[in-house]
Amino acid sequence: MPMSLLRFTTVVLTTLISCSSLNSAFAASKTELDARVRTAITDLYDRAPEARELANKAAGVLVFPRAIKVGLGFGGKVGEGALLINGIPVQYYRLTAGSFGFQLGAQARSEVLMFMTPDSLENFRNSQGWEAGVDGSVALIEFGVGDSINTNSGRNPIIGFVYGNKGLMYDLSLEGTKYWRIDKTADPAADAVADTADPVAPGN
């Protein structure tokens, strides 16, 4: 990479990381992230009831409550989420993505991946930096107002939902998004309260 482009990219990335909107993609603790995940998956079921049926069939569900995409010439996307198996968070992940081209502004959205086969889930969990479109294809559920989800979409090994304040988004792609396993620090005081909460069971 030419030095001038490297400097430019470094400056832009520093700006992106310092943005409060980007920082909001990261949860302060395991407890906070679990609460965000619970809210996000419930929101998905409210927006698309058929998603609950698909989740019931899934081997695992990966939920990112806040995927923040910020652009200033160079675009970046980050977020933290949890992998749910039988409604229970078992691992935590960070997503990252970058892109070039004219981009300006910030956008927050939720992203959910459902691993419909044990093999697709195992391959994801065993990877180091799993990349959508390279290590596995994600079939995004796309529909407009008044349409319904075809639950036969569950025949794809991995399906995805992207949604925001205005509902499910379409004409999008998750290709190039990478997922990294992370450790989340528990908040003992908050965890004492969280222990009494119900799991994020797909059927509930």
Secondary structure as UniProt FT lines:
FT   HELIX           3..18
FT   HELIX           20..23
FT   TURN            24..25
FT   HELIX           30..47
FT   HELIX           50..57
FT   STRAND          60..72
FT   STRAND          75..85
FT   TURN            86..87
FT   STRAND          88..99
FT   STRAND          104..115
FT   HELIX           118..125
FT   STRAND          130..132
FT   TURN            133..135
FT   STRAND          139..140
FT   TURN            145..146
FT   HELIX           151..155
FT   STRAND          158..164
FT   TURN            165..166
FT   STRAND          167..168
FT   TURN            175..176
FT   STRAND          178..182
FT   HELIX           188..194
FT   TURN            195..196
FT   TURN            202..203
//
